[in-house]
Amino acid sequence: LRTAREQLFAVGYNALTMDALAHELGMSKKTLYAHFQGKDAIVAAIIDAAEQKLRDQIDKIVADPEVSFTHKLHGVIIAVSAQYAAANPLLLRDLQRFAPHLYRKVDELRSRLLPRNIGRLLHAGVAEGMVRKDIEPDFAVQFLLQAVTGLVRPKSLDQLGLTPREAFEKAAELFFWAVLTEAGRKDFAEARPRTG
C-alpha cells in the first residue's frame, strides 16, 4: 500500500496501473491480484488507511490534557493539512473524472472527520471561553465542511491557483479567526507553530 500510495500521488489515478505497481514491487501481477481485486480496491485501501491514521493522530492530540485548546487546534490543522499536502489537483481531477466512487469516498471521509474532530474542539472551546458563545458549534462545523469541500474541488483549486493544502489552511485560518473570542484569537496567534 505504501508503494501504491507513492505512485498514486506521483502519477495520478489514471496513470497508476497494476502492471507498473507489480513491477515496482518485484512481484507478478497475479500475486498482486491475489491481495487486491484491482486498482480501485488498492486506492480504496489507501483512503481507508489515511482516514485511520488521521483519526489516530487527532484523537491523540485532542485527548492530551496537558495541551491547551489553541495548541490542540493548531495540531489538528497541521494533521489535516499534512493529508491534503499529499493530494494534488491532478489526483483529485483524475478521481473525479475516472473514479467518481472513489472521489465520493474522499468526500465521505472529510464529512466524517471534520465534524467529529472540529466539532469536539469547538464545544470544548466554548466551555473554555476560547470560542464565541453565540456560535453554534454544529452549524459552524457544517459551514467549515461545506467551505472546504467546495474549495478543494479541482475547478476551485484551478481558479484560485492553490493546492489542496493551501486551500484547507486558508479556510481553517479564516474560519477559526471568525469563531474565536478575542482571548482565543490572541492565544491562537501565540500558539501558531513557528516556521523557518
C-alpha positions as CSV (number, residue, x, y, z in Angstrom):
1,L,0.0,0.0,0.0
2,R,2.9,2.4,0.8
3,T,4.3,1.9,-2.7
4,A,0.9,2.2,-4.3
5,R,0.3,5.4,-2.4
6,E,3.6,6.9,-3.5
7,Q,2.8,6.0,-7.2
8,L,-0.8,7.2,-6.9
9,F,0.3,10.6,-5.6
10,A,3.2,10.8,-8.1
11,V,1.3,9.9,-11.3
12,G,-2.4,10.2,-10.5
13,Y,-5.2,7.7,-10.6
14,N,-5.4,7.2,-14.4
15,A,-1.7,6.5,-14.9
16,L,-1.5,4.1,-11.9
17,T,-1.6,0.6,-13.3
18,M,-1.5,-2.9,-11.8
19,D,1.4,-3.8,-14.2
20,A,3.6,-0.9,-13.1
21,L,2.8,-1.5,-9.5
22,A,3.6,-5.2,-9.7
23,H,6.8,-4.4,-11.5
24,E,7.7,-1.8,-8.8
25,L,7.0,-4.3,-6.0
26,G,9.0,-7.1,-7.8
27,M,6.1,-9.4,-8.0
28,S,3.8,-10.8,-10.6
29,K,0.6,-9.1,-11.4
30,K,-1.1,-12.4,-10.5
31,T,0.3,-12.2,-7.0
32,L,-0.8,-8.6,-6.7
33,Y,-4.4,-9.6,-7.7
34,A,-4.3,-12.3,-5.0
35,H,-4.2,-9.4,-2.5
36,F,-6.4,-6.8,-4.2
37,Q,-9.2,-7.2,-6.8
38,G,-7.8,-4.3,-8.7
39,K,-6.7,-0.7,-8.8
40,D,-9.9,0.6,-7.2
41,A,-9.5,-1.8,-4.3
42,I,-6.0,-0.5,-3.7
43,V,-7.0,3.1,-3.9
44,A,-9.9,2.4,-1.5
45,A,-7.5,0.8,0.9
46,I,-5.2,3.8,0.7
47,I,-8.1,6.1,1.5
48,D,-9.1,3.9,4.5
49,A,-5.6,3.8,5.8
50,A,-5.3,7.6,5.5
51,E,-8.5,8.0,7.5
52,Q,-7.4,5.7,10.3
53,K,-4.0,7.4,10.5
54,L,-5.6,10.8,10.7
55,R,-8.2,9.7,13.2
56,D,-5.5,8.2,15.5
57,Q,-3.3,11.4,15.2
58,I,-6.2,13.7,16.0
59,D,-7.5,11.5,18.9
60,K,-4.1,11.7,20.5
61,I,-3.9,15.5,20.1
62,V,-7.4,16.1,21.4
63,A,-7.1,13.7,24.3
64,D,-3.9,15.2,25.7
65,P,-4.9,17.0,28.9
66,E,-1.5,18.9,29.0
67,V,-2.1,20.7,25.7
68,S,-4.1,23.9,25.6
69,F,-7.1,24.4,23.4
70,T,-5.3,26.5,20.8
71,H,-2.4,24.2,20.6
72,K,-4.8,21.3,20.0
73,L,-6.4,23.4,17.3
74,H,-3.1,24.0,15.6
75,G,-2.3,20.3,16.0
76,V,-5.5,19.3,14.3
77,I,-5.0,21.8,11.5
78,I,-1.4,20.5,10.9
79,A,-2.5,16.9,10.9
80,V,-5.3,17.5,8.4
81,S,-3.1,19.8,6.4
82,A,-0.5,17.0,6.1
83,Q,-3.1,14.7,4.5
84,Y,-4.0,17.5,2.0
85,A,-0.3,18.0,1.2
86,A,-0.1,14.6,-0.4
87,A,-3.1,15.3,-2.6
88,N,-2.7,17.4,-5.7
89,P,-5.2,18.8,-8.2
90,L,-4.2,16.2,-10.8
91,L,-5.1,13.3,-8.5
92,L,-8.3,14.9,-7.5
93,R,-9.2,15.6,-11.1
94,D,-8.4,12.0,-12.0
95,L,-10.5,10.6,-9.2
96,Q,-13.4,13.0,-10.1
97,R,-13.3,12.0,-13.8
98,F,-12.2,8.4,-13.8
99,A,-13.3,7.0,-10.4
100,P,-16.2,9.1,-9.1
101,H,-17.0,6.5,-6.5
102,L,-13.5,6.9,-5.0
103,Y,-13.8,10.7,-5.2
104,R,-17.1,10.4,-3.2
105,K,-15.2,8.2,-0.7
106,V,-12.7,11.0,-0.1
107,D,-15.7,13.4,0.4
108,E,-17.3,11.0,2.8
109,L,-14.0,10.7,4.8
110,R,-14.0,14.5,5.1
111,S,-17.6,14.5,6.1
112,R,-16.9,12.1,8.9
113,L,-13.6,13.5,10.2
114,L,-14.2,17.3,10.2
115,P,-17.5,17.3,12.2
116,R,-16.2,14.7,14.6
117,N,-12.9,16.4,15.4
118,I,-13.5,20.1,14.8
119,G,-16.9,19.8,16.5
120,R,-15.3,18.3,19.6
121,L,-12.8,21.2,19.7
122,L,-15.4,23.9,19.2
123,H,-17.6,22.5,22.0
124,A,-14.5,22.4,24.3
125,G,-13.5,25.9,23.1
126,V,-16.9,27.4,24.1
127,A,-16.6,25.8,27.5
128,E,-13.1,27.3,27.9
129,G,-14.1,30.8,26.7
130,M,-11.9,30.5,23.6
131,V,-14.8,30.1,21.1
132,R,-17.6,32.7,21.0
133,K,-20.7,31.6,22.9
134,D,-23.0,32.9,20.2
135,I,-21.5,30.4,17.7
136,E,-23.5,27.1,17.4
137,P,-20.7,24.6,17.0
138,D,-22.6,22.1,14.9
139,F,-23.7,24.7,12.4
140,A,-20.1,26.2,12.4
141,V,-18.6,22.7,11.6
142,Q,-21.1,22.2,8.7
143,F,-20.2,25.7,7.4
144,L,-16.5,24.8,7.5
145,L,-17.1,21.4,5.9
146,Q,-19.0,22.9,3.0
147,A,-16.4,25.6,2.5
148,V,-13.5,23.1,2.5
149,T,-15.4,20.7,0.3
150,G,-16.1,23.4,-2.3
151,L,-12.6,24.8,-2.1
152,V,-10.7,21.6,-2.7
153,R,-12.7,20.7,-5.8
154,P,-10.3,20.7,-8.8
155,K,-12.1,23.5,-10.6
156,S,-11.9,25.8,-7.5
157,L,-8.2,24.9,-7.0
158,D,-7.5,25.8,-10.6
159,Q,-9.4,29.1,-10.3
160,L,-7.6,30.1,-7.1
161,G,-4.2,28.7,-8.1
162,L,-4.0,26.8,-4.8
163,T,-3.0,23.3,-3.8
164,P,-5.5,21.4,-1.6
165,R,-3.3,22.0,1.4
166,E,-3.2,25.8,0.8
167,A,-6.9,25.9,0.3
168,F,-7.6,24.0,3.5
169,E,-5.1,26.1,5.6
170,K,-6.6,29.4,4.3
171,A,-10.1,28.2,5.0
172,A,-9.2,27.0,8.5
173,E,-7.4,30.2,9.4
174,L,-10.3,32.4,8.2
175,F,-12.9,30.2,9.9
176,F,-11.1,30.0,13.3
177,W,-10.3,33.7,13.4
178,A,-14.1,34.3,13.0
179,V,-15.3,31.9,15.7
180,L,-12.7,32.5,18.4
181,T,-13.1,35.1,21.1
182,E,-10.6,37.9,21.5
183,A,-8.7,35.8,24.0
184,G,-8.9,32.8,21.8
185,R,-7.5,34.8,18.8
186,K,-4.7,36.1,20.9
187,D,-3.9,32.6,22.2
188,F,-4.3,31.1,18.7
189,A,-1.8,33.6,17.2
190,E,0.7,33.0,20.1
191,A,0.3,29.2,19.7
192,R,1.0,29.3,16.0
193,P,3.9,26.9,15.2
194,R,7.0,28.8,14.1
195,T,8.4,28.0,10.7
196,G,11.8,28.6,9.3
